[in-house]
Amino acid sequence: MEEDNLVDYRNPGVPLPVADALTEVLRRGARELLQQAVEAEVAVVLEQHAALQDERGRQRVVRNGYLPERTIQTGIGEVPVRAPRVRDRAGELKFSSSLLPPYLRRSRSVEEMLPWLYLKGLSSSDFSGALTALLGPAAPGLSAATISRLKEVWRLEYEQWRKRNLQDKEYVYIWADGIYFGVRLEEARQCILVLIGATKDGRKELLAMIDGYRESEASWYELLLDLKERGLSVEPKLAIGDGSLGFWKALPKVYSSTRSQRCWKHKTANVLNKLPQGLQPKAKAELQEIWMAEDRAAAEQACDHFLLTYELKYPKACECLAKDREALLTFYDFPAVHWQHLRTTNPIESTFATVRLRTNKTRGCVARGGMLAMVFKLTKVAEQKWYKLKGADLLTQLIQGASFKDGILDNTHKVAA
């Protein structure tokens, strides 16, 4: 694995998001999870009684709308849900959801909600624990058939999303990263390749998510080529990622005009790893002076100063910085209001930090299909809370061919009509 891809996110220097950062995500996701669970429960009941018919030859046990919506108080707030109705035309079967009995208004194990709800849903046995944390250990209805059906719904949602048409899509920026999780997977060399894109109106969207082989060139090429074949023909203006050679080798083969921006968070960590611990605070501040400089000239000067300061005693640290010098400063050719978004892969890292933190607690071997479906569901819920980029009008100008120098629109460059 390339050195630029070795970043220790357990470093306490930058704390991971705590429970509060996940609360709103889980509150929104809990409604969908619980609704899907009761839908799966009803589907199992209907399947079990599918052979029953009334005197007119019709299916006897059928769906009959929904009960009025109600809320369940949990440790992350109120979760609204609508329980389905089931009708027996013969009047013999009286269905009541085992997961949502009429009297249930408050979960019995609310303190367990946050660490369990999404990330313990990786196997049938663990998923039972997730719903038990919401509904209490006495709640029945957590059969293997119900759980398997629910997980299959998530897999189908992912597959439909993965094959969606992209002809009407256009992304100005894309962020790329390979996500590794602290769980024992079926194939340890696998990771999840993730792309997030910024649209011309500034919205960030999950663009792609697939299994990858150690972030290899072949895996990234397959992902990017698939996007192009599904209609994403307009090349992004800029791609932001770490030093993984696989992505950067594959990118020009599919989107040849897309420019490259290396992640300063990864680069800083890798440069500091090659310096004595006592020097790291000072060196970190000097590296910050590079990427926080007002313009490219000041950044180049700060970079020269760093190299002159450390190259004699610590040549490996300087080589690590110098080899990607140009790609580290590409952001100066884009609007200054976007710089904070373009210098790092934080749009991906901030989303997956809490996922990594909690999957580290998972025991046992996790199936890749279940893991991928779970990560997809969590990310799509989180996507609804992603902040828009400021300066959407500048994104439109970039699409039209505008040029920027040191973050400012270059009026000497003629923008296409």
C-alpha positions in Angstrom: 0.0 0.0 0.0 1.3 3.5 -0.8 2.6 5.5 2.1 0.2 8.3 1.3 -2.7 6.0 2.1 -1.4 5.2 5.6 -3.2 7.5 8.0 -3.8 6.7 11.6 -7.3 8.1 12.3 -7.0 6.9 15.9 -4.6 9.9 16.5 -6.3 11.8 19.3 -5.1 15.1 17.9 -8.4 15.5 16.0 -11.3 13.9 17.9 -13.8 11.8 16.0 -17.4 13.0 16.0 -19.2 12.0 19.1 -22.7 10.6 19.6 -24.3 14.0 19.0 -23.0 14.1 15.5 -24.8 10.9 14.7 -28.0 11.6 16.6 -29.9 13.3 13.8 -28.7 10.7 11.3 -29.9 7.9 13.5 -33.2 9.6 14.2 -34.0 9.9 10.5 -32.6 6.4 9.8 -34.5 4.8 12.7 -37.8 5.6 11.1 -36.9 4.0 7.9 -35.3 1.0 9.6 -38.3 0.4 11.8 -40.8 0.9 9.0 -38.9 -1.5 6.8 -38.9 -4.0 9.7 -42.6 -4.0 10.2 -43.2 -4.2 6.4 -40.9 -7.2 6.3 -42.9 -8.8 9.2 -46.2 -8.3 7.4 -44.7 -9.8 4.2 -43.8 -12.9 6.2 -47.3 -13.2 7.6 -48.9 -12.9 4.1 -46.5 -15.4 2.7 -47.3 -17.9 5.5 -51.1 -17.6 4.7 -50.8 -17.2 1.0 -52.5 -20.5 0.3 -55.7 -19.6 2.2 -58.7 -18.5 0.1 -62.2 -17.3 0.8 -65.4 -18.8 -0.6 -64.9 -16.7 -3.8 -61.4 -18.0 -4.5 -59.7 -14.8 -3.4 -56.6 -14.6 -1.2 -58.0 -14.6 2.3 -55.3 -12.8 4.2 -54.4 -9.4 2.6 -53.0 -6.0 3.4 -55.5 -3.3 4.4 -53.7 0.0 4.6 -52.1 1.4 7.7 -53.0 2.3 11.3 -52.6 6.0 12.2 -49.0 7.2 12.6 -47.7 7.2 16.2 -44.3 7.9 17.7 -42.0 5.9 19.9 -39.8 7.7 22.4 -36.2 6.5 22.1 -32.8 7.7 23.4 -32.5 9.7 20.2 -35.9 11.4 20.3 -39.3 10.5 19.0 -39.4 8.1 16.0 -42.6 8.2 14.0 -43.9 5.0 12.4 -47.1 3.6 10.8 -48.0 0.0 11.5 -49.6 -1.9 8.5 -53.0 -3.4 8.8 -53.7 -7.0 7.8 -57.2 -8.2 7.0 -58.5 -11.8 7.1 -61.6 -11.9 4.9 -62.9 -14.8 7.1 -62.4 -12.9 10.2 -60.4 -15.6 12.0 -56.8 -14.1 11.9 -56.2 -11.1 14.1 -52.9 -9.6 13.2 -51.0 -7.3 15.5 -47.4 -6.4 14.8 -45.0 -8.1 17.2 -42.5 -5.4 16.6 -44.9 -2.6 17.3 -47.6 -3.8 19.7 -50.4 -1.2 20.3 -49.2 -0.4 23.8 -45.6 0.4 22.9 -44.8 4.0 23.3 -41.2 4.0 24.7 -38.3 1.7 23.9 -37.0 -0.3 26.9 -33.3 -0.1 26.2 -32.9 3.4 24.9 -29.3 3.7 26.1 -28.3 1.0 23.7 -29.8 2.7 20.6 -26.8 4.7 19.3 -24.1 2.0 19.2 -26.5 -0.7 17.9 -29.1 0.6 15.6 -27.3 0.6 12.3 -23.9 -1.0 12.8 -25.1 -4.1 14.6 -27.3 -5.0 11.6 -24.5 -6.8 9.8 -25.7 -10.4 10.4 -29.0 -12.0 11.3 -28.0 -12.5 15.0 -26.6 -9.0 15.3 -29.6 -7.4 13.6 -31.9 -9.0 16.2 -29.8 -7.2 18.8 -30.3 -3.9 17.0 -34.1 -4.1 17.0 -34.1 -5.5 20.6 -32.2 -2.4 21.6 -35.1 -0.3 20.2 -38.1 -2.4 21.3 -36.8 -4.2 24.4 -35.7 -7.8 24.9 -39.2 -9.0 25.4 -40.3 -8.0 21.8 -41.0 -11.0 19.7 -41.2 -11.1 15.9 -37.4 -11.0 15.2 -37.5 -14.2 13.2 -34.7 -15.1 10.8 -37.2 -14.9 7.9 -38.2 -11.3 8.8 -34.5 -10.2 9.2 -33.4 -11.9 6.0 -36.2 -10.2 4.1 -35.3 -6.8 5.5 -31.7 -7.2 4.7 -32.6 -8.3 1.2 -34.6 -5.0 0.8 -31.5 -3.0 1.6 -29.4 -5.0 -0.9 -32.0 -4.5 -3.6 -32.1 -0.8 -2.9 -28.3 -0.6 -3.2 -28.3 -2.6 -6.5 -31.0 -0.3 -8.0 -29.0 2.8 -6.9 -25.7 1.3 -8.2 -27.3 0.9 -11.7 -29.1 4.2 -11.9 -29.0 6.3 -15.1 -26.5 9.3 -14.8 -27.2 11.0 -18.2 -28.7 14.0 -16.5 -25.9 14.3 -13.9 -23.0 16.7 -13.9 -20.5 17.0 -11.1 -18.0 19.9 -10.8 -15.9 18.3 -8.0 -15.5 14.7 -6.8 -13.9 13.3 -3.7 -12.4 9.8 -3.7 -11.3 7.5 -0.9 -11.0 3.8 0.0 -12.7 3.0 3.3 -11.4 0.2 5.5 -13.4 -1.0 8.5 -12.2 -2.5 11.8 -14.2 -5.7 11.3 -13.1 -9.1 10.1 -14.5 -9.4 6.6 -14.7 -12.4 4.3 -11.8 -11.0 2.3 -9.4 -9.0 4.3 -7.9 -7.3 1.3 -11.1 -5.7 0.3 -12.2 -2.2 1.0 -15.1 0.0 0.0 -14.4 2.6 -2.8 -16.4 5.8 -2.3 -17.0 8.8 -4.6 -18.9 11.9 -3.5 -19.7 14.5 -6.1 -20.7 18.2 -6.0 -23.4 19.3 -8.4 -23.5 22.7 -10.2 -25.9 24.0 -7.5 -23.5 23.0 -4.7 -25.2 19.9 -3.4 -23.0 17.0 -2.3 -24.2 13.6 -3.4 -23.0 10.0 -2.9 -21.9 9.2 -6.4 -20.5 5.7 -6.2 -19.8 3.0 -3.7 -18.4 -0.5 -4.6 -16.2 -3.2 -3.3 -12.6 -2.7 -4.2 -9.3 -4.7 -4.0 -6.9 -2.6 -1.9 -7.8 0.5 -3.9 -6.1 -0.9 -6.9 -6.0 0.8 -10.3 -8.2 -2.0 -11.8 -10.9 -1.5 -9.1 -10.9 2.3 -9.5 -10.9 2.0 -13.3 -13.9 -0.3 -13.2 -15.8 2.2 -11.0 -15.0 5.2 -13.1 -15.7 3.4 -16.4 -19.1 2.2 -15.1 -20.0 5.8 -14.3 -19.2 6.9 -17.8 -21.0 4.1 -19.4 -24.1 5.0 -17.3 -24.1 8.5 -18.7 -21.7 10.6 -16.7 -20.0 11.9 -19.8 -19.2 15.5 -18.5 -15.8 15.3 -16.9 -15.5 16.8 -13.4 -13.3 19.8 -13.1 -11.3 18.6 -10.1 -10.8 15.3 -8.2 -9.7 15.3 -4.5 -8.1 12.2 -2.9 -5.2 10.8 -0.9 -2.0 9.4 -2.4 -3.5 6.0 -3.4 -1.8 5.4 -6.8 -4.8 3.3 -8.0 -7.2 6.1 -8.3 -4.8 8.6 -9.9 -3.6 6.0 -12.5 -7.2 5.1 -13.4 -8.6 8.7 -13.5 -6.9 10.0 -16.7 -7.9 6.8 -18.6 -11.6 7.7 -18.1 -11.7 11.5 -17.4 -8.6 12.8 -19.0 -9.2 16.5 -18.4 -10.1 16.2 -14.6 -7.4 17.9 -12.5 -5.9 16.4 -9.4 -5.9 17.8 -5.8 -4.1 15.7 -3.1 -5.6 15.7 0.4 -3.7 17.9 2.8 -4.9 15.9 5.8 -3.4 12.7 4.5 -0.2 14.4 3.3 0.3 16.2 6.7 0.0 12.9 8.6 2.4 11.1 6.3 5.0 13.9 6.4 4.8 14.1 10.2 5.2 10.3 10.5 8.7 10.7 9.0 9.8 13.3 11.7 10.7 12.8 15.3 7.8 13.3 17.6 9.3 16.3 19.3 9.5 18.2 16.0 6.0 17.3 14.8 4.0 20.3 16.4 6.4 22.8 14.9 6.4 21.0 11.5 2.7 20.7 11.5 2.3 24.5 11.9 4.8 25.1 9.1 2.9 22.7 6.8 -0.3 24.6 7.7 1.4 27.8 6.5 1.6 26.3 3.1 -2.0 25.3 2.5 -3.4 28.4 4.4 -1.4 30.9 2.3 -3.4 33.6 0.6 -2.0 32.8 -2.8 0.1 30.3 -4.7 3.2 32.4 -4.6 3.1 32.6 -0.7 2.4 28.9 -0.6 5.4 28.1 -2.8 7.6 30.3 -0.6 6.3 28.4 2.6 6.9 25.1 0.9 10.5 26.1 0.0 11.1 27.2 3.6 9.9 23.8 4.9 12.1 21.9 2.5 15.2 24.0 3.3 14.5 23.6 7.1 14.2 19.8 7.1 15.9 18.3 4.0 19.3 17.7 5.4 18.3 15.8 8.5 14.9 14.4 7.3 15.1 13.8 3.6 12.3 11.3 3.5 9.8 13.7 5.0 10.8 16.3 2.4 10.6 13.8 -0.4 7.1 12.9 0.7 6.0 16.6 0.5 7.9 17.5 -2.7 6.8 14.6 -4.9 3.2 15.8 -4.8 3.9 19.6 -4.5 2.0 20.6 -7.7 -1.0 18.4 -7.0 -1.2 19.8 -3.4 -1.6 23.4 -4.7 -4.1 22.9 -7.5 -6.9 24.4 -5.4 -5.5 27.9 -6.0 -6.9 27.6 -9.5 -10.4 27.4 -8.2 -12.7 29.8 -6.3 -11.4 30.8 -2.9 -14.8 30.2 -1.3 -14.4 26.5 -2.2 -10.9 26.1 -0.9 -12.0 24.7 2.5 -13.8 21.9 0.7 -11.1 21.1 -1.8 -8.0 20.8 0.3 -9.0 17.5 2.0 -11.2 14.5 1.6 -13.2 15.5 4.7 -16.6 15.2 2.9 -15.9 11.4 3.0 -13.9 11.1 6.2 -16.3 13.0 8.3 -19.2 10.8 7.2 -17.3 7.5 7.8 -15.4 8.4 11.0 -18.3 7.3 13.3 -18.9 4.3 11.1 -15.3 3.2 11.6 -15.5 3.9 15.3 -18.5 1.6 15.8 -17.6 -1.2 13.4 -14.4 -1.6 15.5 -16.7 -3.0 18.2 -18.2 -5.7 15.9 -17.2 -9.3 16.6 -17.1 -12.2 14.2 -16.7 -12.4 10.4 -19.0 -10.0 8.5 -20.4 -10.9 5.0 -19.4 -8.3 2.4 -22.9 -8.0 1.0 -24.4 -7.2 4.4 -21.6 -4.7 5.2 -22.0 -2.9 1.9 -25.8 -2.7 2.2 -25.5 -1.3 5.7 -22.8 1.3 4.9 -24.9 2.3 1.9 -28.0 2.8 4.0 -26.1 4.8 6.6 -24.5 7.0 4.0 -27.7 7.8 2.2 -29.3 8.9 5.4 -26.3 11.0 6.3 -26.4 12.5 2.8 -29.6 14.3 3.7 -27.7 16.5 6.2 -24.6 17.3 4.1 -23.9 21.0 3.8 -24.1 22.7 0.4 -21.0 24.4 -1.0 -21.1 28.1 -0.9 -20.8 30.1 -4.1 -23.0 28.0 -6.4 -22.8 30.8 -9.1 -19.1 30.2 -9.3 -19.6 26.5 -9.9 -21.8 27.5 -12.9 -19.0 29.8 -14.2 -16.5 26.9 -13.8 -18.7 24.7 -16.0 -18.9 27.5 -18.6 -15.1 27.6 -18.7 -14.2 30.4 -16.4 -10.6 30.6 -15.1 -9.6 31.5 -11.6 -6.2 32.6 -10.3 -5.4 32.5 -6.6 -9.1 32.0 -6.0 -10.3 35.1 -7.9 -12.1 35.1 -11.2 -9.6 35.9 -14.0 -11.4 38.5 -16.1 -8.8 38.2 -18.8 -10.2 34.8 -19.6 -13.2 34.8 -21.8 -16.1 32.7 -20.5 -18.0 30.7 -23.1 -21.4 32.0 -23.9 
